[in-house]
């Protein structure tokens, strides 16, 4: 069986591929919320509008896959640079290819396809591939001899907390000094009117609260807030709507004296809680909202029986 290829450049056609995409995502073993169809489509419809869609659908003997790419052109005083990169770069913390079957054969065929039909690009940029991914190991071996001009970078494994059966067990995993600090933070919060975690659905009211807290954050003052770059606000709004409809949204607020002072924007995917973006009112920094929010989120997850 010869390798067959189709380049999906039309966004309308890509929208029709949701079912096939989800099946390959499941078969590929790629465990990343950043490759769900909801994530990819939301990014393409907002932050990816200035990029040319290049989703490559390939199939050969013993393998098939989606290679989610896009083309961006940048102008410099000396000319232009046309780069093919992953869809979602740089907002996606983890990128990969959706391959079912023999990954080595699929990636070798894909690199050969890129060499013979280079999409009019000057550079193939493959970044944010998890270091533990089979894709990373194969590309590290194949890219140097591919004849392509490329940029390749893996990312470290994200911090993970394995949840025990009870809150007491979790506290036992912490150092005694940190347990004392945590108790101190909670006691201070109780004296300030009480602290609690509130999980909310995505609504206009919760969206307004998220934006308000972000704009009052230290990140905003320093110009590094998540919503600062153009298009991020619309991307996040669309993404949260879709994840909420799919039952994958985990939106948590920390309330002190019944007033929201912090939020965590996260996702629930494949029996995991993914914390993606959080922020707090910088005027309440002395209340240690970051520690309180994380502790209460862990406590709530343990109560739900998540591990």
N, C-alpha and C positions, 0 to 999 in steps of 0.2 A: 504493500500500500504506500503510494507516494504521499508526501506531506501536502496538505491543502491549507490555504490561507485565505482569510477574508479580513480586510481592514474596515472597521466600522467608523466612519467619519461623520455620520449624521446623527445628531442627538435624538431625533425622533425614532430612528431605527434602534438606537441603543436602549431606549425606554421599552421597546418590545422584547428585549432579551432578559427581562428580570427573572423569569422562571428558569431559564437555562443557566443564568449567572448563579442563582441560589443553589442549584444542584451541583454545579462545579465547585462552588465555595465549600459546600458540605463534603464533597468527595476529595477535595484537595488536602484537607486536614489543616488548612490555614486557620488559625484561631485569632482572628483580628476583627474587632468591631469596625475598624477603619476600611475594611473591604466589603462591608455589607452594601447591598444595592442602595439602601436609603442614604448611606454616607456618600458614596461615590456620586450618585445623582444630585444630591444637594450641593456638593462641591462644584460639579460641572455647571449647574444652573446659576451659580453666583460667582465664586472666586475663579472659576475656570472659564468664564465667558471670553476672555482674551486669548485663550489657547485653542489650538486646533485639536479636535478629538482624534485619537489614533488607537482605538481598542482593537487589538489584533486577536482574531479567533483562529486558532490553529488546531490541526488534527493530523496524527500520523499513526503508524503501526505501534499500538500499545500505549498511546497517550492522546490526550486532547486538553485544550486549555484556553483561558483568556489571559491576555497580556495587556493590562490596563495602562495605557500610555497617552500622553498628549504632547504637543509641540508648542514651544514658546520661542518667540523671536525677540532678541534684545539688540538695540542699536548702541554702538560705541563710536568714539571719534574715528577709529580706524576701520570701521565696517560693522557687520552684523554677526551675531552668534545665534544659530538655530539649535535649540537643545530639545531632545526627546527625553522626557522624564515620566515618573509615575504620576497618574492621576492622584490629586490630593496633596502633592508636595507644595509647600512644607507643612500644611495643617495636619496631615496624617502622621501620627507618631510611628506607625508600623506599616510598611509597604511590602508587597509580595506579588507573585504571579499565582493565578488559580490553575493548577495543573493536576489532572487526574491521570494516574498511570505512571509510566516511566519518566521521572522528572529529568534525569540526565539526558535522555534522548530528546525530550521536548525542548530543553534549554539549548542544547547544541543546535537543534534545527532552528530555533528562534534566532540565535546569534548569526547563523548562516543566512537566514532570511533578512536580517538587519543589514548584513554586509552587502548582499546583492541588491537589496532595495532599501536604501537608507533613509527613506521618508523626506529627502531633501534636507537632512539635518547634518550639523557639524559635530555634534557631541551626543553620546548616549549617557544619560545621568541616572544611575540606579542607586538611590540612597534610602536610608531608613529601613533596610531589610534586617529583620531580627537576626542576631548573631547565631542563634540556635536553629534557624530555619534551614532545611535541606537545600533550599535555593541558594543561600549564602555560600554553603560549602561547594556546590557545583559551579557557581559563577566565579568563585575565587580561583578555581582550577581552569575554567574555560576562557575567561575574558582576556588574559594576557596573550593568548595565541589566536584571538578572534580576528585580528586585523582591523578592529574598530577603535575609534577614538572614544574613550569612555571615562566616566567618573564613577567610582564604586565606593560605597561606604555602608557598613553595617551599624546597627545600633545595639546598645546594651539591653539586657533584659530589664523590663520595668520592675520597680520594687513591688513585691507581692507579700501580702499578709495571709497566711493560712489560718483560718478561723477555727478555734477549738470549740468544745461543746458548751462552754459557759463563759460568762463575763469574768468570773473568778479565775478560771483557767487562763484566760487571756492576760489578766493583770499579773498572774504569776510568771508570764514570759517577759515582763518588763523589769528593769532594774529597780531596786528599792528607792533610789533617789528620784527616778522619774515617777514612780507611783506616788511618792510624797508630793511632788510638784503637781501631779494631776489632781490629787485630793485638795490641794491648796487652791487650784484654779476653780474647782467646782464649789468649794466653800465660799470663795469670794463672789462667784456668780450668784449663789443663793442669797447672799447679803445684798446684791444689786437688783433683786426682784425675781430671781429664779431663772434657770436656763432650761431649754428643752429643744428637741429636734422636731421639725415638722417637715414631713414629706408631702409635696404638693404635685398635683397634675400640672401640665403645661397649659396655662391660660393667659389671657392678656394681663391679668393682675400679677401673676407670678413672673411673667416676662418683664413687666415694668419694675418689679422688685429687683430682679437680677441686674438690669441695666443701671438702676439707681445705686446699688451697692458697688458695682464695678466702677462707676464714675466717682464714688467717694473713697476708692481704694488707694493704697500707696502705689500700686502698680500704675494707676491712672496718673498720679502726680509725677511719676518718673517716666511716663510716656510708653510704658510697656504693657498696658492692660490688654487682655485678650481681644476686646472689641475695638481697639484703637485703629488697626489697619483698615483701609477701605474694603468694604464688602464683607467683613467678618460678621457684622451684626446681622445682615440679611442671611448669610450662610447659617449662622447659629439658630436663628428663628425658624428657618425652613427645616433644618436638621431636627430640632427639638419637636416640631410638629409631627414629622414622620416617625421619629422614634417613639413618641408618645402613642401614636396610632398603632404602632407595631407592638406595643407593650414592652419596649426596651428602655424606657427612660427612667432614670433614677435622679430625681431633683429634690435636693434636701436643703433646708434652711435652718440656721441656728437662731433661735429667738432668745433674747435676754430681756427680761421684764416685758415679755410679749411683743417685742419689737425685733424684726429681722436685722441681724448685724453681720451675717455671713451666709454664703451659699456654696454648695458643691453641685456642679453640673456633671452628672455621670450617666453611665449606661449599664444595663443588665443584659448580659449576653453570654450564652453557653454556661450558665450557672456561675458566672463571675460578675462582680461589681467593678466597673471600670470608672475610676475617678479621672475626669478629663480636665476640668477647669474649675477653680475655686477662687474666691476672693472675699474680703471683708472690709467693713467700714474702718478706715484708718484711725478715726477718732475713738474707736473701741479697741485699739491694739493692746492696751494695757490689760484688757479682760482675757487675753490669750484665746481669741475665738478660733484660731486654726486648730489648736490642740483640743479644744472642747468639741468642735464640730467633728473632727476625725474620731474621737473617742465615742461620741454618741452614735455616729454612723456604724462603727464596728459593733457597738452594743446592739443596735437595731438589727443588723445583719445576723448576728448570733441568735437573737430571738426568733428570726424568721427561719432558722435552721440551715442557713447558708454556711458553706465551708470553703 
